[in-house]
């Protein structure tokens, strides 16, 4: 998997609920589902799709957590988009 800088738009209340519902209590699954749902590149192109889930789940938990945190550290706020 090619390394890209990860960005995200803010999580909505619906998306937070969806992530808690979908992830079966595992941190790895939660991070993976969040990356699939929210990770975008600097031009807002989606980085991951549902078909990437198995590949992502093979990564170590600490790598997934690092990617998750990077994504939200680089949050793109809606007012910046206008």
Secondary structure, 3 states (H helix, E strand, C coil): CCCCCCEEECCCHHHHHHHHHHCCCCHHHHHHHHHHHHCECCCCCECCCHHHHHHHHCCCHHHHHHHHHHHHHCEECHHHHC
